[in-house]
Amino acid sequence: MKMRSYKILIYLASITMLGTSCKKFLDVTPENVGTIDYAFRNRNEAENYLFSCYATLQQFQYPQNDPSFTSSGEIIFPNNLTDNQGIDPTGFNLIRGTQNVQNPGLNYWDGENGGQAIFRALRRCNTMLENIDKPIDLTTSEKARWIAEVKFLKAYYHYYLFRMYGPIPITDKNLPITSSTEEVKVKRDPADSVVNYIVRLLDESAPDLPVVIQNQVRELGRITRPIALAVKADVLATAASPMFNGNPDFASLANKDGEKLFSSTYDATKWDRAAEACDAAVKLCEANGFALHTFNAPANIPTNLTDSLRRVLTLQTAITEKWELNKELIWALNPVFGYGRQEYNMPRLTAKAAANLIAQGTFAAPIAQQELFYTNNGVPIAEDKTWDYNNRYNLRTGDDDNRFYIRNGYQTVRAHFNREPRFYADMAFDGAIWYGNNVFNQENALYVQARSSSSYAGPKDNIRINVTGYWAKKLVNYQTVYDENMTWVDFRMPLIRLAGLYLLYAEVLNEQGKPYAEVVRYIDPVRQRAGLPGVVNAWSTYSRNASKFATQDGMRQIIHQERRIELAFEGQAGWDLRRWKEIQNVMSRPMQGWNIYEEQPLNYYRPRTILTPVFNVRNYLWPIKNNDLIVNGNLVQNPNW
């Protein structure tokens, strides 16, 4: 056996021991000290252990296990497929009211039903910090950086749990194996204490993190200072938002000793803290070359691309561009194969694809998601006084002026015309142009044909079916090819983009009560990149509510919709809608799609209800498993579970 293989086996064995030698609810120091000593006997072994601290983070790549992605209302996944084709539907079924306390779905507290064992990840991080002084060949600068990385990971793992469960037990240190039963029966810490702990870790980590990754071949994906500052901004904006800031729905939640876990009083200064954090993050990013992405055409793309297609490709590649070339990308996941679920978002575009049912295409966006996007004037479709909202489901035929968005001569609905470029970049629909898939002639690009089982993209069986007629095109690299075979061109799924940070800063400034002129400074660049006029110009000229931007509440509505559009399908909407306390509004309406089995346009374009979501106030927070409460009598359940 080669020495390298032997070392890997020893390392895996040590991680296995770490994962099985912990007590319930709180990880403790392992008994096998010899194993730990081996894991930290030199720099190389310690670096392996450092990467094990990252391991849980990389498991967040699977969208079906992302609590925000599956419960945002952006995607419907059928619950009656003959074969789920590798997708665990647990997370998607939560909007159908399947969540429960006996066996919670996406259980990140215990690491069950699609959830990762985050408390175990925290234990690994604590073990790393406890043993960081053991490798004698570790330089001072490396040690400082590794400590900073692990502190960041601890902060982020706490934050992940916080967004799901609210107040959680702070896991700052591993208790020794000799700890008594009572000592390991932890209780939940108040929400404000959890936030302050997370922020303290981020503040401690940031100075020793690199501003940029110098060795991109070996180190892309590791934590940097801009990542730490951007996450801090997100944490503090979340803490200042209505869900966590004076929320009356949580006012009665308390530990068994009477300690209140949520403050019942709204605190405006929380927005001030968030504003300072946003300002620091934006300034650091801009000073180090981060910028909104623009399309850089590779050699196989014609140089004479029309402006409309170039705009769409700019918006698509803000997600799918190689991360070393994407100046907008602050943080992305780094799995070996990148975002591995492109085929679930892709329609069949060719005869060979229709004959070889490789791609599933089962991540279906509801009609409401389509209607979220603006008109080409940059205002909501129901507000635009130049756009025929009432007749949006009437038929219209594609024409020469719209041929780069909709197939010339193809019948679809009026709702698909005169929409903003992000709509055409993010969503595919019956009649939509799909530039790419190895066809780069812009005058003869492929297009989606989705009506009835006789069409390429229509339902062929009860396995590979899109139940609404809308695909999340945004999550497919335009260079991925689906024909007789499928050739994936991978990309790393963004966690934080500069556009999202700008919009977060705009939100925070508005909540502080700043004048709209100061707020739109961070909205308008994102809109300009999307080919839209600025907020003031768009609303003043085209909206039926021309002065909407001039009030704090009106600007709030604008910003919230802007974030939902710009960050659509990126696993952000579920968190945003929760912290804004708006997800109940989204889930109060039936989720609809087109009549996909019909061939004639008049029959196909009739909205039909796919499901009626089930969402109550209790669904804002995940339940803790009942058995956990039995084993640990100090834990209390979240409200109404």
C-alpha positions as CSV (number, residue, x, y, z in Angstrom):
1,M,0.0,0.0,0.0
2,K,1.3,3.4,-0.9
3,M,2.1,5.8,2.0
4,R,-0.4,8.4,0.7
5,S,-3.2,5.8,0.7
6,Y,-2.2,4.6,4.2
7,K,-2.4,8.2,5.5
8,I,-5.8,8.7,4.0
9,L,-7.1,5.5,5.6
10,I,-5.8,6.6,9.0
11,Y,-7.3,10.0,8.6
12,L,-10.7,8.6,7.6
13,A,-10.6,6.3,10.6
14,S,-9.9,9.1,12.9
15,I,-12.8,11.1,11.6
16,T,-15.1,8.1,12.0
17,M,-14.1,7.9,15.6
18,L,-14.7,11.6,16.1
19,G,-18.2,11.2,14.7
20,T,-19.2,8.3,17.0
21,S,-17.7,9.2,20.3
22,C,-19.9,12.1,21.3
23,K,-22.8,12.4,23.7
24,K,-26.2,13.6,22.7
25,F,-26.8,17.3,22.3
26,L,-23.3,18.4,23.1
27,D,-20.1,17.0,21.6
28,V,-17.4,16.2,24.1
29,T,-13.7,15.5,24.0
30,P,-13.1,12.0,22.6
31,E,-11.6,9.3,24.7
32,N,-9.1,8.2,22.1
33,V,-6.5,10.8,22.7
34,G,-4.0,8.8,20.7
35,T,-6.1,9.3,17.6
36,I,-6.2,13.0,18.1
37,D,-2.5,13.2,18.8
38,Y,-1.9,11.4,15.4
39,A,-4.2,13.8,13.6
40,F,-2.1,16.7,14.9
41,R,1.3,15.2,14.9
42,N,2.5,17.4,12.0
43,R,1.4,20.1,9.6
44,N,0.1,17.8,6.9
45,E,-2.1,15.8,9.2
46,A,-3.4,19.0,10.9
47,E,-4.2,20.4,7.5
48,N,-6.3,17.3,6.8
49,Y,-8.2,17.9,10.0
50,L,-8.7,21.6,9.0
51,F,-10.3,20.4,5.8
52,S,-12.6,18.1,7.8
53,C,-13.9,21.2,9.5
54,Y,-14.9,22.4,6.0
55,A,-16.6,19.1,5.1
56,T,-20.0,19.9,6.5
57,L,-20.0,23.2,4.7
58,Q,-19.4,21.4,1.3
59,Q,-22.4,19.2,2.0
60,F,-24.6,22.2,1.7
61,Q,-24.3,22.0,-2.1
62,Y,-27.4,19.8,-2.6
63,P,-30.4,22.1,-3.3
64,Q,-32.9,19.4,-2.2
65,N,-31.5,19.6,1.3
66,D,-31.3,23.4,1.4
67,P,-34.0,24.6,3.9
68,S,-34.2,28.0,2.1
69,F,-34.3,26.6,-1.4
70,T,-37.0,24.0,-0.8
71,S,-39.3,26.0,1.3
72,S,-39.2,29.4,-0.5
73,G,-42.1,28.8,-2.9
74,E,-39.7,29.2,-5.9
75,I,-39.7,25.5,-6.8
76,I,-42.3,22.7,-6.8
77,F,-41.0,19.1,-6.8
78,P,-43.7,16.5,-7.6
79,N,-44.6,14.1,-4.7
80,N,-46.0,11.4,-6.9
81,L,-43.2,10.5,-9.3
82,T,-42.7,6.9,-10.2
83,D,-38.9,7.4,-9.5
84,N,-37.4,10.4,-7.8
85,Q,-34.1,9.9,-9.7
86,G,-31.8,10.5,-6.8
87,I,-33.7,13.4,-5.2
88,D,-34.9,13.0,-1.6
89,P,-38.2,14.9,-1.7
90,T,-38.3,15.5,2.1
91,G,-37.3,19.2,1.9
92,F,-39.7,20.0,-1.0
93,N,-42.5,18.3,0.8
94,L,-42.3,20.6,3.8
95,I,-44.5,23.2,2.0
96,R,-47.1,20.5,1.8
97,G,-47.4,20.4,5.6
98,T,-45.3,17.3,6.3
99,Q,-43.1,18.8,9.0
100,N,-43.5,17.2,12.4
101,V,-41.8,16.8,15.8
102,Q,-41.4,13.0,15.8
103,N,-39.1,12.9,12.8
104,P,-38.4,16.4,11.4
105,G,-37.5,17.0,7.8
106,L,-34.2,18.6,7.1
107,N,-33.1,18.0,10.7
108,Y,-29.8,19.9,11.0
109,W,-29.9,19.6,14.8
110,D,-29.4,15.8,14.7
111,G,-28.2,15.3,11.1
112,E,-31.2,13.4,9.9
113,N,-33.7,13.4,6.9
114,G,-31.5,15.4,4.6
115,G,-30.0,17.6,7.3
116,Q,-26.3,17.8,8.2
117,A,-25.1,17.1,11.8
118,I,-24.0,20.7,12.5
119,F,-23.3,20.1,16.2
120,R,-20.9,17.4,15.2
121,A,-19.2,19.9,12.8
122,L,-18.9,22.3,15.7
123,R,-17.2,19.6,17.7
124,R,-14.6,19.1,15.0
125,C,-14.0,22.8,14.9
126,N,-13.5,22.9,18.7
127,T,-11.2,19.9,18.6
128,M,-9.1,21.7,15.9
129,L,-8.7,24.8,18.1
130,E,-7.9,22.7,21.2
131,N,-5.0,21.0,19.4
132,I,-3.7,23.6,17.0
133,D,-0.5,24.1,19.1
134,K,0.6,20.4,18.7
135,P,2.1,20.4,15.1
136,I,5.7,21.6,15.6
137,D,6.2,22.4,11.9
138,L,3.3,24.8,11.6
139,T,4.4,28.4,11.0
140,T,3.0,31.2,13.1
141,S,1.3,32.8,10.1
142,E,-0.3,29.5,9.1
143,K,-1.5,28.8,12.6
144,A,-3.1,32.3,12.8
145,R,-4.9,31.8,9.5
146,W,-6.1,28.3,10.3
147,I,-7.5,29.5,13.7
148,A,-9.3,32.3,11.9
149,E,-10.8,29.9,9.3
150,V,-12.1,27.5,12.0
151,K,-13.5,30.4,14.0
152,F,-15.3,31.6,10.9
153,L,-16.7,28.1,10.3
154,K,-17.9,27.9,13.9
155,A,-19.6,31.2,13.4
156,Y,-21.3,30.1,10.2
157,Y,-22.4,26.8,11.6
158,H,-24.0,28.6,14.5
159,Y,-25.6,31.0,12.1
160,Y,-27.0,28.2,10.0
161,L,-28.7,26.7,13.0
162,F,-29.8,30.1,14.3
163,R,-31.7,30.8,11.0
164,M,-33.5,27.5,11.3
165,Y,-34.1,27.1,15.1
166,G,-33.7,30.6,16.5
167,P,-32.1,30.4,20.0
168,I,-29.6,27.5,20.1
169,P,-27.1,26.2,22.6
170,I,-23.8,28.0,22.0
171,T,-21.2,25.4,21.5
172,D,-18.0,27.2,22.3
173,K,-15.9,24.3,23.8
174,N,-16.1,20.6,23.9
175,L,-16.8,19.3,27.4
176,P,-14.4,16.6,28.7
177,I,-15.5,13.0,28.5
178,T,-15.8,13.0,32.3
179,S,-18.6,15.5,32.2
180,S,-21.7,14.5,34.2
181,T,-25.0,13.8,32.7
182,E,-26.4,17.1,34.0
183,E,-23.4,19.0,32.5
184,V,-24.1,17.8,29.0
185,K,-27.8,18.6,29.3
186,V,-27.4,22.0,27.7
187,K,-30.1,24.7,27.4
188,R,-30.8,27.2,24.7
189,D,-29.1,30.6,24.8
190,P,-31.1,33.8,24.1
191,A,-31.2,34.9,20.5
192,D,-29.3,38.1,21.1
193,S,-26.5,36.1,22.9
194,V,-26.2,33.8,20.0
195,V,-26.0,36.7,17.5
196,N,-23.3,38.4,19.7
197,Y,-21.3,35.2,19.9
198,I,-21.4,34.7,16.1
199,V,-20.3,38.3,15.5
200,R,-17.5,38.0,18.1
201,L,-16.1,35.0,16.3
202,L,-16.3,36.8,12.9
203,D,-14.6,39.8,14.4
204,E,-11.8,37.6,15.8
205,S,-11.4,35.7,12.6
206,A,-11.3,38.6,10.0
207,P,-7.9,40.2,10.7
208,D,-6.0,36.9,10.1
209,L,-7.9,35.9,7.0
210,P,-6.4,36.7,3.6
211,V,-8.1,39.4,1.6
212,V,-7.7,37.4,-1.6
213,I,-6.6,33.9,-2.4
214,Q,-3.2,34.0,-3.9
215,N,-2.8,30.3,-4.7
216,Q,-6.0,29.8,-6.6
217,V,-5.1,26.3,-7.8
218,R,-4.9,25.0,-4.2
219,E,-6.9,27.3,-2.1
220,L,-10.0,28.6,-3.9
221,G,-13.0,27.9,-1.6
222,R,-11.2,28.7,1.6
223,I,-12.4,31.5,3.7
224,T,-11.3,35.1,3.1
225,R,-11.8,38.4,4.9
226,P,-14.4,39.7,2.5
227,I,-16.4,36.5,3.1
228,A,-16.2,37.0,6.9
229,L,-17.3,40.7,6.7
230,A,-20.1,39.9,4.2
231,V,-21.4,37.1,6.5
232,K,-21.3,39.5,9.5
233,A,-23.4,41.9,7.6
234,D,-25.9,39.2,6.8
235,V,-26.0,38.0,10.4
236,L,-26.7,41.5,11.8
237,A,-29.3,42.3,9.1
238,T,-31.1,39.0,10.0
239,A,-30.9,39.9,13.7
240,A,-32.4,43.3,13.0
241,S,-35.2,42.0,10.8
242,P,-38.8,41.6,12.1
243,M,-38.5,37.8,12.7
244,F,-35.8,38.3,15.3
245,N,-36.3,41.9,16.4
246,G,-39.3,42.3,18.8
247,N,-41.3,39.6,17.2
248,P,-44.5,39.1,19.4
249,D,-44.9,35.5,18.0
250,F,-41.8,34.4,19.9
251,A,-42.3,36.6,23.0
252,S,-43.4,33.7,25.2
253,L,-40.5,31.3,24.4
254,A,-38.4,30.8,27.5
255,N,-36.1,28.2,29.1
256,K,-37.5,26.1,31.9
257,D,-35.8,28.4,34.4
258,G,-37.8,31.3,33.0
259,E,-35.0,32.9,31.0
260,K,-36.6,34.6,28.0
261,L,-35.1,33.5,24.6
262,F,-36.4,36.4,22.5
263,S,-36.6,40.1,23.3
264,S,-40.1,41.3,23.0
265,T,-38.9,44.9,22.4
266,Y,-38.0,46.2,18.9
267,D,-34.5,47.7,18.9
268,A,-33.8,50.1,16.1
269,T,-30.0,50.2,16.9
270,K,-29.7,46.7,15.5
271,W,-30.1,48.2,12.1
272,D,-27.3,50.6,12.9
273,R,-25.0,47.7,13.7
274,A,-26.0,46.1,10.4
275,A,-25.3,49.3,8.5
276,E,-21.8,49.5,9.9
277,A,-21.2,45.9,8.9
278,C,-22.6,46.4,5.4
279,D,-20.5,49.5,4.9
280,A,-17.3,47.7,6.0
281,A,-18.0,44.7,3.8
282,V,-18.8,46.8,0.7
283,K,-15.7,49.0,1.1
284,L,-13.4,46.0,1.5
285,C,-14.8,44.3,-1.5
286,E,-14.7,47.3,-3.8
287,A,-11.2,48.2,-2.6
288,N,-10.0,44.7,-3.6
289,G,-11.4,44.6,-7.1
290,F,-14.9,43.0,-6.6
291,A,-17.3,44.3,-9.2
292,L,-20.6,43.4,-10.8
293,H,-20.0,40.7,-13.4
294,T,-20.2,41.3,-17.1
295,F,-20.1,38.6,-19.8
296,N,-16.7,37.7,-21.2
297,A,-17.3,35.8,-24.4
298,P,-15.1,32.7,-24.8
299,A,-13.6,31.8,-28.2
300,N,-16.6,29.7,-29.3
301,I,-19.1,32.5,-29.0
302,P,-19.6,34.9,-32.0
303,T,-18.3,38.4,-31.5
304,N,-21.4,40.0,-33.0
305,L,-23.8,39.0,-30.3
306,T,-26.9,41.2,-30.1
307,D,-27.1,43.4,-27.0
308,S,-30.1,41.5,-25.7
309,L,-28.4,38.1,-25.8
310,R,-25.2,39.6,-24.3
311,R,-27.3,41.0,-21.4
312,V,-28.9,37.6,-20.8
313,L,-25.5,35.9,-20.8
314,T,-24.1,38.5,-18.4
315,L,-26.9,37.7,-16.0
316,Q,-26.5,33.9,-16.4
317,T,-22.8,33.9,-16.0
318,A,-23.0,36.0,-12.9
319,I,-23.8,32.6,-11.5
320,T,-22.1,30.1,-13.7
321,E,-18.8,31.8,-14.7
322,K,-15.6,30.2,-13.5
323,W,-15.1,31.6,-10.1
324,E,-11.5,32.7,-10.8
325,L,-13.0,34.9,-13.6
326,N,-16.0,36.2,-11.8
327,K,-15.2,39.4,-9.9
328,E,-18.7,39.4,-8.4
329,L,-18.3,36.2,-6.5
330,I,-17.5,36.8,-2.9
331,W,-18.2,33.3,-1.7
332,A,-19.1,30.0,-3.4
333,L,-19.3,26.4,-2.4
334,N,-16.4,24.2,-3.6
335,P,-17.6,20.7,-4.2
336,V,-15.5,18.6,-6.6
337,F,-18.1,18.6,-9.3
338,G,-19.6,22.1,-8.6
339,Y,-23.3,22.5,-8.7
340,G,-24.4,19.0,-9.4
341,R,-28.1,19.4,-10.1
342,Q,-28.2,21.2,-13.5
343,E,-30.2,18.4,-15.2
344,Y,-33.1,18.9,-12.8
345,N,-33.5,22.4,-14.1
346,M,-33.1,21.7,-17.8
347,P,-35.7,21.1,-20.5
348,R,-35.2,18.8,-23.5
349,L,-34.4,21.0,-26.4
350,T,-33.6,18.5,-29.3
351,A,-35.1,15.4,-30.8
352,K,-32.1,13.3,-29.6
353,A,-32.7,14.7,-26.0
354,A,-36.3,13.8,-26.2
355,A,-35.4,10.2,-27.3
356,N,-32.7,9.9,-24.5
357,L,-34.4,11.0,-21.3
358,I,-31.3,11.8,-19.4
359,A,-32.2,15.1,-17.8
360,Q,-35.0,15.1,-15.3
361,G,-36.2,18.7,-15.5
362,T,-38.3,18.1,-12.4
363,F,-37.5,21.4,-10.5
364,A,-40.6,23.3,-11.6
365,A,-41.1,27.0,-10.9
366,P,-44.7,28.1,-10.3
367,I,-46.5,30.8,-12.3
368,A,-46.2,33.2,-9.3
369,Q,-42.4,33.1,-9.7
370,Q,-42.6,34.2,-13.3
371,E,-44.9,37.0,-12.3
372,L,-42.4,38.2,-9.7
373,F,-40.1,39.6,-12.4
374,Y,-40.5,43.2,-13.6
375,T,-41.6,44.4,-17.0
376,N,-38.9,45.7,-19.3
377,N,-39.6,49.1,-17.7
378,G,-38.3,47.9,-14.4
379,V,-41.5,48.0,-12.3
380,P,-43.9,45.2,-11.2
381,I,-46.2,43.8,-13.9
382,A,-49.3,44.9,-11.9
383,E,-48.0,48.4,-11.5
384,D,-46.7,49.2,-15.1
385,K,-49.3,51.5,-16.7
386,T,-47.9,50.6,-20.2
387,W,-48.3,46.8,-19.7
388,D,-51.5,44.9,-20.2
389,Y,-51.7,43.0,-16.9
390,N,-55.4,42.0,-17.1
391,N,-54.8,40.2,-20.5
392,R,-51.5,38.7,-19.7
393,Y,-52.7,35.1,-20.3
394,N,-54.0,35.9,-23.8
395,L,-52.0,34.4,-26.6
396,R,-49.4,36.3,-28.7
397,T,-47.1,35.2,-31.4
398,G,-43.4,35.7,-31.3
399,D,-42.1,38.4,-33.7
400,D,-38.9,39.6,-35.1
401,D,-38.4,42.3,-32.4
402,N,-38.5,39.7,-29.7
403,R,-36.7,36.8,-31.5
404,F,-33.8,36.7,-29.1
405,Y,-36.1,36.0,-26.2
406,I,-39.1,34.2,-27.8
407,R,-39.1,32.0,-30.9
408,N,-40.2,34.0,-33.9
409,G,-43.6,32.7,-35.1
410,Y,-44.3,30.6,-31.9
411,Q,-47.4,31.2,-29.9
412,T,-47.1,31.8,-26.2
413,V,-48.8,34.1,-23.7
414,R,-48.5,37.9,-23.6
415,A,-47.0,37.5,-20.0
416,H,-43.8,36.4,-21.6
417,F,-43.3,39.6,-23.7
418,N,-41.8,42.9,-22.6
419,R,-40.2,41.5,-19.5
420,E,-36.9,42.4,-17.9
421,P,-33.8,40.6,-19.0
422,R,-33.5,38.7,-15.7
423,F,-36.7,36.9,-16.5
424,Y,-35.2,35.6,-19.8
425,A,-31.9,34.7,-18.1
426,D,-33.5,33.0,-15.1
427,M,-36.5,31.1,-16.4
428,A,-37.2,28.8,-19.4
429,F,-40.8,28.4,-20.7
430,D,-42.7,27.2,-23.7
431,G,-41.4,29.2,-26.7
432,A,-38.4,30.6,-24.8
433,I,-35.0,30.9,-26.6
434,W,-32.3,28.8,-25.0
435,Y,-29.0,30.2,-26.2
436,G,-26.3,27.6,-25.7
437,N,-26.5,23.8,-25.5
438,N,-23.7,23.9,-28.2
439,V,-25.8,26.0,-30.6
440,F,-24.3,29.5,-30.7
441,N,-25.9,30.9,-33.9
442,Q,-28.0,33.6,-32.4
443,E,-30.4,33.7,-35.4
444,N,-31.0,29.9,-35.1
445,A,-30.8,29.3,-31.4
446,L,-32.7,26.4,-29.7
447,Y,-36.0,27.1,-28.1
448,V,-38.3,25.3,-25.6
449,Q,-41.2,23.3,-26.9
450,A,-43.2,22.2,-23.9
451,R,-46.8,21.6,-24.9
452,S,-48.1,18.1,-24.4
453,S,-46.2,14.8,-24.5
454,S,-45.6,15.2,-28.2
455,S,-43.2,18.1,-27.7
456,Y,-39.5,17.8,-26.8
457,A,-39.8,19.2,-23.3
458,G,-43.3,18.0,-22.5
459,P,-44.2,15.2,-20.2
460,K,-42.9,11.8,-21.4
461,D,-43.5,9.7,-18.3
462,N,-44.1,10.2,-14.6
463,I,-40.4,10.4,-13.8
464,R,-38.9,13.2,-16.0
465,I,-41.6,15.8,-15.9
466,N,-41.9,19.5,-15.3
467,V,-45.3,20.0,-13.7
468,T,-45.6,23.8,-14.3
469,G,-44.0,24.5,-17.6
470,Y,-41.2,26.7,-16.1
471,W,-37.6,25.7,-15.6
472,A,-35.0,27.4,-13.4
473,K,-32.7,28.2,-16.4
474,K,-30.5,30.2,-14.1
475,L,-29.1,27.0,-12.5
476,V,-27.8,25.6,-15.8
477,N,-24.6,26.6,-17.4
478,Y,-25.4,27.8,-20.9
479,Q,-22.4,25.7,-22.2
480,T,-23.8,22.4,-20.7
481,V,-25.0,20.2,-23.6
482,Y,-28.1,18.0,-23.4
483,D,-28.5,16.1,-26.7
484,E,-28.0,12.4,-27.4
485,N,-25.8,12.5,-24.3
486,M,-25.2,15.0,-21.6
487,T,-22.0,17.0,-21.1
488,W,-21.9,19.1,-17.9
489,V,-20.0,22.3,-17.7
490,D,-19.8,22.7,-13.9
491,F,-20.0,25.8,-11.8
492,R,-19.7,26.6,-8.1
493,M,-23.0,27.7,-6.5
494,P,-22.7,31.2,-5.1
495,L,-23.4,31.8,-1.4
496,I,-22.7,35.6,-1.5
497,R,-22.5,37.8,-4.6
498,L,-21.7,41.5,-4.6
499,A,-25.1,42.2,-6.0
500,G,-26.7,40.6,-3.0
501,L,-24.5,42.6,-0.7
502,Y,-25.4,45.8,-2.4
503,L,-29.1,45.1,-2.0
504,L,-28.7,44.1,1.6
505,Y,-27.0,47.4,2.3
506,A,-29.8,49.3,0.5
507,E,-32.3,47.4,2.7
508,V,-30.5,48.3,5.9
509,L,-30.2,51.9,5.0
510,N,-33.9,52.1,4.3
511,E,-34.7,50.5,7.6
512,Q,-32.5,53.2,9.2
513,G,-34.8,55.8,7.7
514,K,-32.2,57.2,5.3
515,P,-33.4,59.3,2.3
516,Y,-34.2,57.4,-0.8
517,A,-31.4,59.1,-2.7
518,E,-28.9,57.4,-0.4
519,V,-30.7,54.0,-0.6
520,V,-30.9,53.8,-4.4
521,R,-27.2,54.2,-4.8
522,Y,-26.9,50.5,-4.0
523,I,-30.0,49.3,-5.9
524,D,-29.5,51.2,-9.2
525,P,-26.1,49.5,-10.2
526,V,-27.7,46.1,-9.9
527,R,-30.7,47.3,-12.0
528,Q,-28.4,48.9,-14.5
529,R,-26.5,45.7,-15.0
530,A,-29.9,44.0,-15.6
531,G,-30.7,46.6,-18.3
532,L,-33.3,48.5,-16.3
533,P,-33.7,52.2,-15.5
534,G,-32.9,53.4,-11.9
535,V,-35.6,53.2,-9.3
536,V,-36.6,56.8,-9.3
537,N,-36.8,57.0,-13.1
538,A,-38.7,53.7,-13.5
539,W,-41.4,54.4,-10.9
540,S,-41.8,58.1,-11.8
541,T,-42.2,57.3,-15.5
542,Y,-44.0,53.9,-15.6
543,S,-45.6,53.0,-12.3
544,R,-49.2,53.6,-11.3
545,N,-47.7,54.4,-7.9
546,A,-45.2,56.9,-9.1
547,S,-44.0,58.1,-5.7
548,K,-43.7,54.6,-4.1
549,F,-39.9,55.0,-3.7
550,A,-40.4,58.2,-1.6
551,T,-41.8,56.4,1.5
552,Q,-39.9,53.9,3.7
553,D,-42.6,51.3,3.3
554,G,-42.8,51.7,-0.5
555,M,-39.0,51.5,-0.8
556,R,-39.1,48.4,1.5
557,Q,-41.4,46.7,-1.0
558,I,-39.2,47.7,-3.9
559,I,-36.1,46.3,-2.2
560,H,-37.7,43.1,-1.1
561,Q,-38.9,42.4,-4.6
562,E,-35.5,43.4,-6.1
563,R,-33.7,40.9,-3.8
564,R,-36.2,38.1,-4.7
565,I,-35.6,38.8,-8.4
566,E,-31.8,39.2,-8.4
567,L,-31.2,36.3,-6.0
568,A,-33.9,34.0,-7.4
569,F,-33.2,30.2,-7.2
570,E,-29.9,30.9,-5.2
571,G,-31.2,29.5,-1.9
572,Q,-31.7,33.0,-0.5
573,A,-35.4,33.7,-0.8
574,G,-36.5,31.3,1.9
575,W,-34.3,33.0,4.5
576,D,-35.3,36.5,3.3
577,L,-39.0,35.8,3.4
578,R,-38.7,34.4,6.9
579,R,-36.7,37.2,8.4
580,W,-39.1,39.7,6.8
581,K,-42.1,37.7,8.1
582,E,-43.5,37.6,4.6
583,I,-43.3,34.0,3.8
584,Q,-46.8,33.4,5.0
585,N,-48.1,35.8,2.4
586,V,-46.3,33.8,-0.4
587,M,-47.6,30.5,1.0
588,S,-51.1,31.7,1.3
589,R,-51.8,31.4,-2.4
590,P,-52.1,28.2,-4.4
591,M,-49.1,27.3,-6.5
592,Q,-50.0,27.0,-10.1
593,G,-48.6,25.8,-13.4
594,W,-49.8,25.5,-17.0
595,N,-51.9,22.6,-18.3
596,I,-48.9,20.7,-19.5
597,Y,-50.6,17.8,-21.2
598,E,-52.5,20.0,-23.6
599,E,-51.1,20.6,-27.1
600,Q,-53.1,23.6,-28.3
601,P,-51.9,26.9,-26.9
602,L,-55.4,27.9,-25.9
603,N,-55.8,24.9,-23.7
604,Y,-52.1,24.7,-22.5
605,Y,-52.2,28.2,-21.2
606,R,-54.8,27.7,-18.5
607,P,-53.5,28.0,-15.0
608,R,-54.1,24.9,-12.9
609,T,-53.4,24.5,-9.2
610,I,-50.5,22.1,-8.5
611,L,-50.6,22.3,-4.7
612,T,-51.9,24.6,-1.9
613,P,-49.1,25.2,0.5
614,V,-49.4,24.6,4.2
615,F,-47.7,27.2,6.3
616,N,-48.5,28.5,9.8
617,V,-46.7,30.8,12.2
618,R,-45.0,27.8,13.8
619,N,-43.2,27.0,10.5
620,Y,-41.0,30.1,10.8
621,L,-38.8,28.0,13.0
622,W,-37.9,24.3,12.7
623,P,-39.1,22.0,15.4
624,I,-36.6,20.2,17.7
625,K,-37.1,16.4,17.6
626,N,-39.3,15.2,20.4
627,N,-36.9,12.5,21.5
628,D,-34.2,15.2,22.0
629,L,-36.5,16.9,24.5
630,I,-37.0,13.6,26.3
631,V,-33.3,12.9,26.5
632,N,-32.4,16.5,27.5
633,G,-34.9,17.9,29.9
634,N,-33.4,21.3,29.8
635,L,-34.3,21.9,26.1
636,V,-37.6,23.6,25.3
637,Q,-39.5,23.3,22.0
638,N,-40.1,26.1,19.5
639,P,-43.5,27.8,19.7
640,N,-46.6,25.9,18.6
641,W,-44.9,22.6,17.9
